[in-house]
Amino acid sequence: MSIDWNLVVFLLPFVALAIALAALIISIIMHVRVSRIFRSANTPDIERLLKLHTKTIEDLLRSQAESVIQTKRLSDRIKKKVASVPTLRFNPFQGDGNGSNQSFSSVFVDEEGSGVVITSMHTRERTNIFAKPLKNWQSEYELSEEEKQAIESSKGQLNAKSNESEK
């Protein structure tokens, strides 16, 4: 197979013209894009534009870091707030006909199980109120069955809340 050099010489200027037109179109498109960037930033040269964008990015990163720190602080504070307050009503004298469900145990705890159990026992003659501190869902004082049930109810409420927030 032989090459017809006359045809190659004839077509060569057209190929060069097509490549030059493609390069011209690409350069016009790039010029329009770069002009838009410079117009939006109101800066005359690329060096100032890059400095402006670098400063903007640094400001955004600094703001993001501050937001992360503030979010952590708020999250830590929220964990220490009273998160669950279940109340269990009961009759401490079941079976002997005295009283009704006027007695109660209420648990005031944060997410870590620190707080207090308040129990009020009512009879016809008097009312007794007990407050027992909790730390990590435990008390140094002996807990009644009703107080233990109220604590378990509080744990259940907090677990349900955490499961909802994870969804």
DSSP file (Angstrom, degrees, kcal/mol; ACC not computed):
  #  RESIDUE AA STRUCTURE BP1 BP2  ACC     N-H-->O    O-->H-N    N-H-->O    O-->H-N    TCO  KAPPA ALPHA  PHI   PSI    X-CA   Y-CA   Z-CA
    1    1 A M              0   0    0      0, 0.0     2,-0.3     0, 0.0     0, 0.0   0.000 360.0 360.0 360.0 130.2    0.0    0.0    0.0
    2    2 A S        -     0   0    0      2,-0.0     2,-0.5     0, 0.0     0, 0.0  -0.800 360.0-121.8-112.2 151.8    1.4    3.3   -1.0
    3    3 A I        -     0   0    0     -2,-0.3     2,-1.2     1,-0.0     3,-0.1  -0.766  16.3-136.0 -94.9 131.8    0.7    6.7    0.4
    4    4 A D    >>  -     0   0    0     -2,-0.5     4,-1.7     1,-0.2     3,-0.5  -0.754  20.6-172.0 -87.6  99.5   -0.6    9.3   -2.0
    5    5 A W  H 3> S+     0   0    0     -2,-1.2     4,-2.6     1,-0.2     5,-0.2   0.765  80.1  62.0 -67.2 -26.9    1.6   12.3   -0.9
    6    6 A N  H 3> S+     0   0    0      2,-0.2     4,-1.8     1,-0.2    -1,-0.2   0.905 105.9  46.5 -65.5 -39.7   -0.3   14.7   -3.1
    7    7 A L  H <> S+     0   0    0     -3,-0.5     4,-2.6     2,-0.2     5,-0.2   0.898 112.1  50.8 -67.8 -40.7   -3.5   14.0   -1.1
    8    8 A V  H  X S+     0   0    0     -4,-1.7     4,-2.1     1,-0.2    -2,-0.2   0.929 111.6  47.1 -63.0 -44.8   -1.7   14.3    2.2
    9    9 A V  H  < S+     0   0    0     -4,-2.6    -1,-0.2     1,-0.2    -2,-0.2   0.854 113.6  49.6 -65.1 -34.7   -0.2   17.6    1.2
   10   10 A F  H  < S+     0   0    0     -4,-1.8     4,-0.4    -5,-0.2    -2,-0.2   0.903 116.9  39.3 -70.7 -41.6   -3.6   18.8    0.0
   11   11 A L  H  X S+     0   0    0     -4,-2.6     4,-2.2     1,-0.2     3,-0.4   0.715  95.7  82.4 -82.7 -22.5   -5.4   17.7    3.2
   12   12 A L  H  X S+     0   0    0     -4,-2.1     4,-2.4     1,-0.2     5,-0.2   0.873  90.0  49.5 -54.4 -45.3   -2.7   18.8    5.7
   13   13 A P  H  > S+     0   0    0      0, 0.0     4,-2.2     0, 0.0    -1,-0.2   0.874 111.2  51.0 -63.6 -34.7   -3.8   22.5    5.7
   14   14 A F  H  > S+     0   0    0     -3,-0.4     4,-2.3    -4,-0.4    -2,-0.2   0.895 110.7  47.8 -69.0 -39.0   -7.4   21.5    6.4
   15   15 A V  H  X S+     0   0    0     -4,-2.2     4,-2.3     2,-0.2     5,-0.2   0.920 112.9  48.7 -64.9 -44.3   -6.4   19.3    9.3
   16   16 A A  H  X S+     0   0    0     -4,-2.4     4,-2.3    -5,-0.2    -2,-0.2   0.887 110.9  50.9 -62.9 -39.1   -4.3   22.0   10.7
   17   17 A L  H  X S+     0   0    0     -4,-2.2     4,-2.5     2,-0.2    -2,-0.2   0.906 109.5  50.1 -64.8 -42.0   -7.2   24.5   10.3
   18   18 A A  H  X S+     0   0    0     -4,-2.3     4,-2.2     2,-0.2    -2,-0.2   0.903 112.2  47.5 -63.4 -42.0   -9.6   22.1   12.1
   19   19 A I  H  X S+     0   0    0     -4,-2.3     4,-2.3     2,-0.2    -2,-0.2   0.905 112.0  50.1 -65.7 -41.3   -7.1   21.7   15.0
   20   20 A A  H  X S+     0   0    0     -4,-2.3     4,-2.3     2,-0.2    -2,-0.2   0.893 110.8  49.3 -64.7 -40.3   -6.6   25.5   15.2
   21   21 A L  H  X S+     0   0    0     -4,-2.5     4,-2.6     2,-0.2    -2,-0.2   0.908 110.8  49.8 -65.3 -42.2  -10.4   26.1   15.3
   22   22 A A  H  X S+     0   0    0     -4,-2.2     4,-2.4     2,-0.2    -2,-0.2   0.923 112.4  47.5 -62.0 -44.0  -10.8   23.5   18.1
   23   23 A A  H  X S+     0   0    0     -4,-2.3     4,-2.4     1,-0.2    -2,-0.2   0.887 111.5  51.3 -64.1 -39.5   -8.0   25.1   20.1
   24   24 A L  H  X S+     0   0    0     -4,-2.3     4,-2.2     2,-0.2    -2,-0.2   0.915 110.8  47.7 -64.2 -43.3   -9.6   28.6   19.5
   25   25 A I  H  X S+     0   0    0     -4,-2.6     4,-2.4     2,-0.2    -2,-0.2   0.922 112.8  48.5 -64.0 -44.3  -13.0   27.4   20.7
   26   26 A I  H  X S+     0   0    0     -4,-2.4     4,-2.5     1,-0.2    -2,-0.2   0.911 111.8  49.1 -62.5 -42.2  -11.5   25.8   23.8
   27   27 A S  H  X S+     0   0    0     -4,-2.4     4,-2.4     2,-0.2    -1,-0.2   0.872 110.4  50.9 -67.9 -35.7   -9.5   28.9   24.6
   28   28 A I  H  X S+     0   0    0     -4,-2.2     4,-2.4     2,-0.2    -2,-0.2   0.929 111.2  48.5 -64.6 -44.4  -12.7   31.1   24.1
   29   29 A I  H  X S+     0   0    0     -4,-2.4     4,-2.2     1,-0.2    -2,-0.2   0.925 113.2  47.1 -60.8 -45.2  -14.6   28.9   26.5
   30   30 A M  H  X S+     0   0    0     -4,-2.5     4,-2.8     1,-0.2     5,-0.2   0.891 110.4  53.0 -64.5 -39.1  -11.8   29.0   29.1
   31   31 A H  H  X S+     0   0    0     -4,-2.4     4,-2.5     1,-0.2    -2,-0.2   0.917 109.3  48.9 -62.4 -43.0  -11.5   32.8   28.7
   32   32 A V  H  X S+     0   0    0     -4,-2.4     4,-2.1     2,-0.2    -2,-0.2   0.920 112.9  47.9 -63.0 -43.8  -15.3   33.1   29.4
   33   33 A R  H  X S+     0   0    0     -4,-2.2     4,-2.0     2,-0.2    -2,-0.2   0.937 113.7  45.7 -62.8 -47.4  -15.0   30.9   32.5
   34   34 A V  H  X S+     0   0    0     -4,-2.8     4,-2.4     1,-0.2    -1,-0.2   0.888 110.7  54.3 -65.0 -38.3  -12.0   32.6   33.9
   35   35 A S  H  X S+     0   0    0     -4,-2.5     4,-2.5    -5,-0.2    -1,-0.2   0.903 107.2  51.1 -61.9 -40.9  -13.6   36.0   33.2
   36   36 A R  H  X S+     0   0    0     -4,-2.1     4,-2.3     2,-0.2    -1,-0.2   0.907 109.8  50.0 -61.7 -41.9  -16.7   34.9   35.2
   37   37 A I  H  X S+     0   0    0     -4,-2.0     4,-1.4     1,-0.2    -2,-0.2   0.933 113.1  45.2 -63.4 -45.9  -14.5   33.9   38.1
   38   38 A F  H  X>S+     0   0    0     -4,-2.4     4,-1.2     1,-0.2     5,-1.1   0.883 112.1  52.3 -67.6 -37.4  -12.6   37.2   38.2
   39   39 A R  H  <5S+     0   0    0     -4,-2.5     3,-0.3     1,-0.2    -1,-0.2   0.908 109.2  49.6 -63.9 -41.4  -15.8   39.2   37.8
   40   40 A S  H  <5S+     0   0    0     -4,-2.3    -1,-0.2     1,-0.2    -2,-0.2   0.802 116.5  41.7 -69.6 -27.6  -17.4   37.4   40.8
   41   41 A A  H  <5S-     0   0    0     -4,-1.4    -1,-0.2    -5,-0.2    -2,-0.2   0.585  97.2-137.4 -95.0 -11.2  -14.4   38.0   43.0
   42   42 A N  T  <5 +     0   0    0     -4,-1.2    -3,-0.2    -3,-0.3    -4,-0.1   0.875  59.4 130.1  54.7  40.9  -13.7   41.6   41.9
   43   43 A T      < -     0   0    0     -5,-1.1    -1,-0.2     1,-0.1    -2,-0.2  -0.970  55.0-145.9-124.6 143.1  -10.0   41.0   41.8
   44   44 A P  S    S+     0   0    0      0, 0.0     2,-0.3     0, 0.0    -1,-0.1   0.745  77.4  36.0 -81.4 -22.5   -7.8   41.9   38.8
   45   45 A D  S  > S-     0   0    0      1,-0.1     4,-1.7    -7,-0.1     5,-0.1  -0.892  75.4-119.0-134.5 164.6   -5.3   39.0   39.0
   46   46 A I  H  > S+     0   0    0     -2,-0.3     4,-2.7     1,-0.2     5,-0.2   0.810 107.6  61.7 -70.8 -31.1   -5.2   35.3   39.8
   47   47 A E  H  > S+     0   0    0      2,-0.2     4,-2.2     1,-0.2    -1,-0.2   0.936 107.4  43.8 -62.5 -46.2   -2.8   35.6   42.7
   48   48 A R  H  > S+     0   0    0      2,-0.2     4,-2.6     1,-0.2    -1,-0.2   0.890 112.6  53.8 -64.4 -38.7   -5.2   37.8   44.7
   49   49 A L  H  X S+     0   0    0     -4,-1.7     4,-2.5     1,-0.2    -2,-0.2   0.922 109.3  47.1 -62.1 -44.2   -8.1   35.5   43.8
   50   50 A L  H  X S+     0   0    0     -4,-2.7     4,-2.5     2,-0.2    -1,-0.2   0.892 112.0  50.5 -65.8 -39.1   -6.2   32.5   45.1
   51   51 A K  H  X S+     0   0    0     -4,-2.2     4,-2.5     2,-0.2    -2,-0.2   0.913 110.7  50.3 -62.9 -41.7   -5.3   34.4   48.3
   52   52 A L  H  X S+     0   0    0     -4,-2.6     4,-2.2     1,-0.2    -2,-0.2   0.932 113.1  44.8 -61.7 -46.6   -8.9   35.4   48.7
   53   53 A H  H  X S+     0   0    0     -4,-2.5     4,-2.4     2,-0.2    -2,-0.2   0.875 111.8  52.9 -66.8 -37.1  -10.1   31.8   48.3
   54   54 A T  H  X S+     0   0    0     -4,-2.5     4,-2.5     2,-0.2    -2,-0.2   0.923 110.2  47.7 -63.6 -43.9   -7.4   30.4   50.6
   55   55 A K  H  X S+     0   0    0     -4,-2.5     4,-2.5     2,-0.2    -2,-0.2   0.903 111.1  51.5 -63.4 -41.0   -8.4   32.9   53.3
   56   56 A T  H  X S+     0   0    0     -4,-2.2     4,-2.2     2,-0.2    -2,-0.2   0.911 111.0  47.3 -62.1 -42.7  -12.1   31.9   52.8
   57   57 A I  H  X S+     0   0    0     -4,-2.4     4,-2.5     2,-0.2    -2,-0.2   0.906 111.3  51.0 -66.3 -41.8  -11.3   28.2   53.1
   58   58 A E  H  X S+     0   0    0     -4,-2.5     4,-2.4     1,-0.2    -2,-0.2   0.911 110.4  49.8 -61.4 -42.0   -9.1   28.8   56.3
   59   59 A D  H  X S+     0   0    0     -4,-2.5     4,-2.5     2,-0.2    -2,-0.2   0.909 111.1  49.3 -62.9 -42.0  -12.0   30.8   57.8
   60   60 A L  H  X S+     0   0    0     -4,-2.2     4,-2.5     2,-0.2    -2,-0.2   0.910 111.5  48.3 -64.1 -42.6  -14.4   28.0   57.0
   61   61 A L  H  X S+     0   0    0     -4,-2.5     4,-2.3     2,-0.2    -2,-0.2   0.902 112.2  48.9 -64.8 -40.8  -12.1   25.3   58.5
   62   62 A R  H  X S+     0   0    0     -4,-2.4     4,-2.3     2,-0.2    -2,-0.2   0.920 112.3  48.8 -63.5 -43.8  -11.6   27.4   61.7
   63   63 A S  H  X S+     0   0    0     -4,-2.5     4,-2.3     1,-0.2    -2,-0.2   0.895 110.5  50.9 -63.2 -40.3  -15.4   27.9   62.0
   64   64 A Q  H  X S+     0   0    0     -4,-2.5     4,-2.3     2,-0.2    -1,-0.2   0.917 109.5  50.1 -64.1 -42.9  -16.0   24.2   61.5
   65   65 A A  H  X S+     0   0    0     -4,-2.3     4,-2.1     1,-0.2    -2,-0.2   0.909 111.4  48.8 -62.9 -41.8  -13.4   23.4   64.2
   66   66 A E  H  X S+     0   0    0     -4,-2.3     4,-2.6     1,-0.2    -1,-0.2   0.890 110.5  51.7 -63.9 -38.7  -15.1   25.8   66.6
   67   67 A S  H  X S+     0   0    0     -4,-2.3     4,-2.6     2,-0.2    -2,-0.2   0.890 108.4  50.7 -65.3 -39.5  -18.5   24.3   65.8
   68   68 A V  H  X S+     0   0    0     -4,-2.3     4,-2.2     2,-0.2    -2,-0.2   0.920 112.0  47.3 -63.8 -43.5  -17.2   20.8   66.6
   69   69 A I  H  X S+     0   0    0     -4,-2.1     4,-2.4     2,-0.2    -2,-0.2   0.929 113.7  47.4 -63.8 -45.4  -15.9   22.0   69.9
   70   70 A Q  H  X S+     0   0    0     -4,-2.6     4,-2.6     1,-0.2    -2,-0.2   0.895 110.8  51.8 -64.2 -40.1  -19.1   23.8   70.8
   71   71 A T  H  X S+     0   0    0     -4,-2.6     4,-2.5     2,-0.2    -1,-0.2   0.900 109.9  49.7 -62.9 -41.0  -21.2   20.7   69.8
   72   72 A K  H  X S+     0   0    0     -4,-2.2     4,-2.5     2,-0.2    -2,-0.2   0.923 110.6  50.0 -63.5 -44.1  -19.1   18.5   72.0
   73   73 A R  H  X S+     0   0    0     -4,-2.4     4,-2.3     1,-0.2    -2,-0.2   0.933 112.9  46.3 -59.0 -46.6  -19.5   20.9   74.9
   74   74 A L  H  X S+     0   0    0     -4,-2.6     4,-2.6     1,-0.2    -1,-0.2   0.900 111.2  52.0 -64.6 -39.9  -23.3   21.0   74.5
   75   75 A S  H  X S+     0   0    0     -4,-2.5     4,-1.8     1,-0.2    -1,-0.2   0.912 110.4  48.5 -62.6 -42.3  -23.4   17.2   74.1
   76   76 A D  H  X S+     0   0    0     -4,-2.5     4,-0.7     1,-0.2    -2,-0.2   0.891 112.7  48.6 -64.7 -39.2  -21.5   16.8   77.4
   77   77 A R  H >< S+     0   0    0     -4,-2.3     3,-0.7     1,-0.2     4,-0.3   0.896 108.7  53.2 -67.5 -39.6  -23.8   19.3   79.2
   78   78 A I  H >< S+     0   0    0     -4,-2.6     3,-1.6     1,-0.2    33,-0.2   0.876 101.7  59.5 -64.3 -37.0  -26.9   17.6   77.9
   79   79 A K  H 3< S+     0   0    0     -4,-1.8    32,-1.5     1,-0.3    33,-0.6   0.791 104.0  52.2 -61.9 -26.2  -25.7   14.3   79.2
   80   80 A K  T << S+     0   0    0     -4,-0.7    -1,-0.3    -3,-0.7     2,-0.2   0.430  91.7  95.4 -91.8   1.1  -25.7   15.8   82.7
   81   81 A K  S <  S-     0   0    0     -3,-1.6    30,-0.4    -4,-0.3     2,-0.3  -0.585  94.6 -86.6 -89.5 154.5  -29.2   17.1   82.6
   82   82 A V        +     0   0    0     -2,-0.2    28,-0.3     1,-0.2    -1,-0.1  -0.437  52.3 170.9 -60.7 121.6  -32.2   15.2   84.0
   83   83 A A        +     0   0    0     26,-3.0     2,-0.3     1,-0.3    27,-0.2   0.585  57.1  32.3-112.8 -15.6  -33.2   13.0   81.1
   84   84 A S  B     +A  109   0A   0     25,-1.4    25,-1.5     2,-0.1    -1,-0.3  -0.989  46.9 174.9-149.7 134.7  -35.8   10.7   82.6
   85   85 A V        +     0   0    0     -2,-0.3     2,-0.2    23,-0.2    23,-0.2  -0.532  15.8 170.5-138.5  70.0  -38.4   11.1   85.4
   86   86 A P        -     0   0    0      0, 0.0    21,-1.9     0, 0.0     2,-0.4  -0.545  16.9-155.0 -79.0 150.1  -40.6    8.0   85.7
   87   87 A T  E     -B  106   0A   0     19,-0.2     2,-0.5    -2,-0.2    19,-0.2  -0.993   4.1-161.8-127.2 130.6  -42.9    7.7   88.6
   88   88 A L  E     -B  105   0A   0     17,-2.9    17,-2.0    -2,-0.4     2,-0.3  -0.956   7.9-156.6-113.9 118.5  -44.2    4.4   90.0
   89   89 A R  E     +B  104   0A   0     -2,-0.5     2,-0.3    15,-0.2    15,-0.3  -0.738  24.8 159.1 -92.8 143.0  -47.3    4.5   92.2
   90   90 A F  E     -B  103   0A   0     13,-2.3    13,-1.3    -2,-0.3    10,-0.2  -0.977  43.7-117.7-156.5 166.4  -47.8    1.7   94.7
   91   91 A N    >   -     0   0    0     -2,-0.3     3,-0.9    10,-0.2    10,-0.1  -0.951  19.2-165.0-109.8 110.8  -49.5    0.5   97.9
   92   92 A P  T 3  S+     0   0    0      0, 0.0    -1,-0.1     0, 0.0     7,-0.1   0.643  86.3  52.6 -72.0 -12.1  -46.9   -0.3  100.5
   93   93 A F  T > >S+     0   0    0      5,-0.3     3,-1.5     7,-0.2     5,-0.6  -0.208  75.9 168.3-117.1  41.9  -49.5   -2.2  102.6
   94   94 A Q  T < 5 +     0   0    0     -3,-0.9     5,-0.1     1,-0.2     6,-0.0  -0.270  63.7  20.3 -59.0 136.5  -51.0   -4.6  100.1
   95   95 A G  T 3 5S+     0   0    0      3,-0.1    -1,-0.2     1,-0.0    -2,-0.0   0.044 105.6  76.8  98.2 -26.8  -53.2   -7.3  101.6
   96   96 A D  T < 5S-     0   0    0     -3,-1.5    -2,-0.1     2,-0.2     3,-0.1   0.392 100.6-115.8-101.8   6.8  -54.0   -5.7  104.9
   97   97 A G  T   5S+     0   0    0     -4,-0.3     2,-0.3     1,-0.3    -3,-0.1   0.390  72.1 128.5  83.8  -4.4  -56.6   -3.3  103.6
   98   98 A N      < -     0   0    0     -5,-0.6    -5,-0.3    -7,-0.0    -1,-0.3  -0.666  63.2 -17.9 -87.1 139.8  -54.7   -0.1  104.6
   99   99 A G        -     0   0    0     -2,-0.3     2,-0.2    -3,-0.1    -8,-0.1   0.089  62.2-125.0  70.4-176.4  -54.1    2.6  102.0
  100  100 A S    >   -     0   0    0     22,-0.2     2,-1.9   -10,-0.2     3,-0.6  -0.701  55.9 -49.9-147.7-160.4  -54.2    2.7   98.3
  101  101 A N  T 3  S+     0   0    0      1,-0.2   -10,-0.2    -2,-0.2    -2,-0.1  -0.248  92.2 116.5 -80.5  51.6  -51.8    3.6   95.5
  102  102 A Q  T 3   +     0   0    0     -2,-1.9    -1,-0.2    20,-0.2     2,-0.2   0.615  54.1  84.4 -92.2 -15.8  -51.0    7.0   97.1
  103  103 A S  E <   +B   90   0A   0    -13,-1.3   -13,-2.3    -3,-0.6     2,-0.3  -0.516  60.7 179.7 -83.9 156.0  -47.3    6.1   97.7
  104  104 A F  E     -BC  89 120A   0     16,-2.2    16,-3.0   -15,-0.3     2,-0.4  -0.993  27.5-148.6-154.0 159.0  -44.8    6.7   94.9
  105  105 A S  E     -BC  88 119A   0    -17,-2.0   -17,-2.9    -2,-0.3     2,-0.4  -0.998  19.7-172.8-127.3 127.8  -41.2    6.4   93.8
  106  106 A S  E     -BC  87 118A   0     12,-3.0    12,-3.0    -2,-0.4     2,-0.5  -0.960  10.5-150.9-121.5 140.3  -39.8    8.9   91.3
  107  107 A V  E     - C   0 117A   0    -21,-1.9     2,-0.6    -2,-0.4    10,-0.2  -0.949   8.3-171.9-114.6 125.2  -36.4    8.7   89.7
  108  108 A F  E     + C   0 116A   0      8,-2.9     8,-2.1    -2,-0.5     2,-0.3  -0.929  29.5 148.8-115.1 103.0  -34.6   11.9   88.5
  109  109 A V  E     -AC  84 115A   0    -25,-1.5   -26,-3.0    -2,-0.6   -25,-1.4  -0.918  40.0-131.7-136.3 159.0  -31.4   10.9   86.6
  110  110 A D    >   -     0   0    0      4,-1.9     3,-1.6    -2,-0.3   -30,-0.2  -0.322  51.1 -82.8 -93.1-174.1  -29.2   12.0   83.8
  111  111 A E  T 3  S+     0   0    0    -32,-1.5   -31,-0.1   -30,-0.4   -32,-0.1   0.716 128.8  55.5 -66.0 -20.6  -28.0    9.8   80.9
  112  112 A E  T 3  S-     0   0    0    -33,-0.6    -1,-0.3     2,-0.1    24,-0.3   0.398 119.2-106.1 -93.7   2.6  -25.2    8.4   83.1
  113  113 A G  S <  S+     0   0    0     -3,-1.6    24,-2.2     1,-0.3     2,-0.4   0.708  74.5 136.6  82.6  20.5  -27.6    7.2   85.9
  114  114 A S        +     0   0    0     21,-0.2    -4,-1.9    22,-0.2    -1,-0.3  -0.861  34.0  71.0-101.1 135.4  -26.6    9.9   88.4
  115  115 A G  E    S-CD 109 134A   0     19,-2.0    19,-2.9    -2,-0.4     2,-0.3  -0.918  75.3 -62.5 164.7-136.6  -29.4   11.6   90.3
  116  116 A V  E     -CD 108 133A   0     -8,-2.1    -8,-2.9    -2,-0.3     2,-0.5  -0.997  19.5-141.8-150.7 147.9  -31.9   10.7   93.0
  117  117 A V  E     -CD 107 132A   0     15,-2.5    15,-2.7    -2,-0.3     2,-0.5  -0.970  21.4-164.0-107.9 124.5  -34.8    8.4   93.8
  118  118 A I  E     -CD 106 131A   0    -12,-3.0   -12,-3.0    -2,-0.5     2,-0.4  -0.952   7.3-174.8-112.2 124.8  -37.5   10.1   95.9
  119  119 A T  E     -CD 105 130A   0     11,-3.0    11,-3.3    -2,-0.5     2,-0.5  -0.967   7.6-168.6-122.1 133.1  -40.0    7.8   97.6
  120  120 A S  E     -CD 104 129A   0    -16,-3.0   -16,-2.2    -2,-0.4     2,-0.6  -0.985   3.6-165.2-122.1 124.8  -43.1    9.0   99.4
  121  121 A M  E     - D   0 128A   0      7,-3.1     7,-2.7    -2,-0.5     2,-0.4  -0.946   9.6-161.7-114.3 119.7  -45.0    6.5  101.6
  122  122 A H  E     + D   0 127A   0     -2,-0.6     2,-0.3     5,-0.2     5,-0.2  -0.840  16.8 162.7-106.7 133.9  -48.5    7.5  102.7
  123  123 A T        -     0   0    0      3,-2.6   -25,-0.0    -2,-0.4    -2,-0.0  -0.801  52.7 -99.5-129.9 177.3  -50.5    6.1  105.5
  124  124 A R  S    S+     0   0    0     -2,-0.3     3,-0.1     1,-0.2    -1,-0.0   0.853 121.8  42.0 -67.3 -32.6  -53.6    7.5  107.3
  125  125 A E  S    S-     0   0    0      1,-0.2     2,-0.3    -3,-0.0    -1,-0.2   0.820 125.1 -13.2 -85.9 -32.0  -51.4    8.6  110.2
  126  126 A R        -     0   0    0      2,-0.0    -3,-2.6    -5,-0.0     2,-0.4  -0.967  51.6-122.5-161.6 171.3  -48.4   10.1  108.4
  127  127 A T  E     -D  122   0A   0     -2,-0.3     2,-0.4    -5,-0.2    -5,-0.2  -0.998  20.7-161.7-127.7 130.2  -46.3   10.5  105.3
  128  128 A N  E     -D  121   0A   0     -7,-2.7    -7,-3.1    -2,-0.4     2,-0.4  -0.924   3.5-163.9-111.2 137.0  -42.7    9.5  105.0
  129  129 A I  E     -D  120   0A   0     -2,-0.4     2,-0.4    -9,-0.2    -9,-0.2  -0.982   5.4-172.2-123.3 130.6  -40.4   10.8  102.3
  130  130 A F  E     -D  119   0A   0    -11,-3.3   -11,-3.0    -2,-0.4     2,-0.5  -0.962   7.1-166.2-122.4 137.6  -37.1    9.3  101.4
  131  131 A A  E     -D  118   0A   0     -2,-0.4   -13,-0.2   -13,-0.2    -2,-0.0  -0.992   8.0-176.8-122.8 124.6  -34.4   10.6   99.0
  132  132 A K  E     -D  117   0A   0    -15,-2.7   -15,-2.5    -2,-0.5    -2,-0.0  -0.975  22.1-130.9-125.1 119.9  -31.6    8.2   98.0
  133  133 A P  E     -D  116   0A   0      0, 0.0     2,-0.4     0, 0.0     7,-0.4  -0.338  19.8-151.8 -68.5 148.8  -28.8    9.5   95.7
  134  134 A L  E     +D  115   0A   0    -19,-2.9   -19,-2.0     5,-0.1     2,-0.4  -0.952  16.1 178.7-121.4 142.1  -27.9    7.5   92.7
  135  135 A K  B >  S-E  138   0B   0      3,-2.8     3,-1.4    -2,-0.4   -21,-0.2  -0.949  80.6  -9.3-141.0 121.8  -24.5    7.2   90.9
  136  136 A N  T 3  S-     0   0    0     -2,-0.4   -23,-0.2   -24,-0.3   -22,-0.2   0.901 129.1 -58.1  55.2  43.7  -24.2    5.0   87.9
  137  137 A W  T 3  S+     0   0    0    -24,-2.2     2,-0.3     1,-0.2    -1,-0.3   0.544 119.3 104.3  67.7  10.4  -27.7    3.6   88.6
  138  138 A Q  B <   -E  135   0B   0     -3,-1.4    -3,-2.8   -25,-0.2     2,-0.4  -0.880  54.0-155.0-120.9 152.9  -26.6    2.4   92.1
  139  139 A S        -     0   0    0     -2,-0.3    -5,-0.1    -5,-0.2     4,-0.1  -0.954  20.6-139.8-124.1 147.6  -27.3    3.8   95.5
  140  140 A E  S    S+     0   0    0     -7,-0.4     2,-0.3    -2,-0.4    -1,-0.1   0.633  90.2  73.7 -76.4 -12.1  -25.3    3.4   98.7
  141  141 A Y  S    S-     0   0    0     -8,-0.3    -2,-0.2     1,-0.1     2,-0.2  -0.705 100.7 -93.8 -99.1 153.6  -28.6    3.0  100.5
  142  142 A E        -     0   0    0     -2,-0.3     2,-0.4     1,-0.1    -2,-0.1  -0.458  41.9-143.3 -67.1 133.5  -30.8   -0.1  100.3
  143  143 A L        -     0   0    0     -2,-0.2     2,-0.1    -4,-0.1    -1,-0.1  -0.794   7.1-129.6-102.1 140.4  -33.4    0.2   97.6
  144  144 A S     >  -     0   0    0     -2,-0.4     4,-2.3     1,-0.1     5,-0.2  -0.320  31.4-104.6 -76.1 168.4  -37.0   -1.1   97.9
  145  145 A E  H  > S+     0   0    0      1,-0.2     4,-2.3     2,-0.2     5,-0.2   0.894 122.9  52.4 -61.5 -40.1  -38.5   -3.2   95.1
  146  146 A E  H  > S+     0   0    0      2,-0.2     4,-2.4     1,-0.2    -1,-0.2   0.897 109.0  49.6 -64.1 -40.6  -40.6   -0.2   93.9
  147  147 A E  H  > S+     0   0    0      2,-0.2     4,-2.3     1,-0.2    -1,-0.2   0.906 110.4  50.4 -64.9 -41.1  -37.5    2.0   93.8
  148  148 A K  H  X S+     0   0    0     -4,-2.3     4,-2.4     2,-0.2    -2,-0.2   0.898 110.5  50.1 -63.0 -40.1  -35.6   -0.7   91.8
  149  149 A Q  H  X S+     0   0    0     -4,-2.3     4,-2.3     2,-0.2    -2,-0.2   0.911 110.0  50.1 -64.8 -41.8  -38.6   -0.9   89.4
  150  150 A A  H  X S+     0   0    0     -4,-2.4     4,-2.1     2,-0.2    -2,-0.2   0.893 110.5  50.3 -63.6 -39.1  -38.7    2.8   88.9
  151  151 A I  H  X S+     0   0    0     -4,-2.3     4,-2.3     2,-0.2    -2,-0.2   0.921 110.5  49.1 -64.7 -43.6  -34.9    2.8   88.2
  152  152 A E  H  X S+     0   0    0     -4,-2.4     4,-2.3     1,-0.2    -2,-0.2   0.884 109.5  52.8 -63.1 -37.7  -35.4    0.1   85.6
  153  153 A S  H  X S+     0   0    0     -4,-2.3     4,-2.3     2,-0.2    -1,-0.2   0.901 108.5  50.6 -62.7 -40.7  -38.2    2.1   84.0
  154  154 A S  H  X S+     0   0    0     -4,-2.1     4,-2.4     2,-0.2    -2,-0.2   0.913 109.2  50.4 -63.6 -43.3  -35.9    5.1   83.8
  155  155 A K  H  X S+     0   0    0     -4,-2.3     4,-2.6     1,-0.2    -2,-0.2   0.920 110.2  51.1 -59.6 -43.3  -33.2    3.0   82.1
  156  156 A G  H  X S+     0   0    0     -4,-2.3     4,-2.3     1,-0.2    -2,-0.2   0.907 109.0  50.2 -61.7 -42.4  -35.8    1.7   79.6
  157  157 A Q  H  X S+     0   0    0     -4,-2.3     4,-2.3     1,-0.2    -1,-0.2   0.925 112.3  47.0 -61.1 -44.8  -36.9    5.3   78.8
  158  158 A L  H  X S+     0   0    0     -4,-2.4     4,-2.4     1,-0.2    -2,-0.2   0.893 111.6  50.4 -66.7 -38.8  -33.3    6.4   78.2
  159  159 A N  H  X S+     0   0    0     -4,-2.6     4,-2.2     2,-0.2    -1,-0.2   0.902 110.6  50.1 -64.6 -39.6  -32.6    3.4   76.0
  160  160 A A  H  X S+     0   0    0     -4,-2.3     4,-2.0     2,-0.2    -2,-0.2   0.904 111.0  49.4 -63.9 -41.4  -35.7    4.0   74.0
  161  161 A K  H  X S+     0   0    0     -4,-2.3     4,-2.2     2,-0.2    -2,-0.2   0.910 111.6  48.1 -64.0 -42.2  -34.7    7.7   73.6
  162  162 A S  H  X S+     0   0    0     -4,-2.4     4,-1.3     1,-0.2    -1,-0.2   0.871 110.7  51.5 -69.0 -34.7  -31.2    6.8   72.5
  163  163 A N  H  X S+     0   0    0     -4,-2.2     4,-0.7     2,-0.2    -1,-0.2   0.880 110.1  49.8 -67.0 -37.2  -32.6    4.2   70.0
  164  164 A E  H >< S+     0   0    0     -4,-2.0     3,-0.7     1,-0.2    -2,-0.2   0.901 109.7  50.4 -65.7 -41.3  -34.9    6.8   68.5
  165  165 A S  H 3< S+     0   0    0     -4,-2.2    -1,-0.2     1,-0.2    -2,-0.2   0.763 105.1  57.7 -71.3 -23.5  -32.1    9.4   68.1
  166  166 A E  H 3<        0   0    0     -4,-1.3    -1,-0.2     1,-0.2    -2,-0.2   0.720 360.0 360.0 -76.7 -20.5  -29.9    6.8   66.3
  167  167 A K    <<        0   0    0     -4,-0.7    -1,-0.2    -3,-0.7    -2,-0.2   0.484 360.0 360.0 -75.4 360.0  -32.5    6.2   63.6
